[in-house]
């Protein structure tokens, strides 16, 4: 069963991507190890990819 998705405007998508990126950079900079920083940035990349993929499918 597909989960309902919320259609967002291009500007809202851009704002979300900027927020995800900004948060990831802050968290990665404060990470205790470089491996933790890589995990944080990798998770952010996955989040952005899923957001863009979902929007491309529905936008």
N, C-alpha and C positions, 0 to 999 in steps of 0.2 A: 504494500500500500504506500502510495506516495504521500509525503508530507506536504501540506500546503506551504507555499512560499509567498513572500511579500514582494511585489514588484517595486523596485526603487528607481528613482530618476538617476541619470548619469552623475549629477552633482552629488547626490547622497552616496552613491557608490564611491566616488572619489574621496569624499569626506571620511567614509568608513575605512578606506584603504590608508589614508593618511593617519587616522587614529590608530589603526593596527600597527602601522610602521613606527609611529612615534613611541607607542607603548613598548613595542618589542626592542627598539633601540635603547630606551631607558632601562628596561629590565636586563637586557644583555650587558649593558655597561656596568651594571651592579652585580652581575652574576659572579659566584665565587670561583668558577673555573671557566676556561675557554670552552670546555665541552658543554657546560650548562648554557653558555652564551649561544653556542651553535644550536642547541636544542630549542632555545627560545626563538631564535631567528628562523629556524626551520619550521616551527609551529606557525609562526606568523606568515611565512610564505605559503604554507598549506591553506591557512585561513583566507588569504587573499586569492589564491587560486580557486578555492571553492566558491568564494563570493563572485568572482568574475565568471566562472563556469555556469553558476546558477543564473546570473543575470543574462549571460549570452543565450541561455536556453529559453528564458522567459521575457527577455527585453526586446 
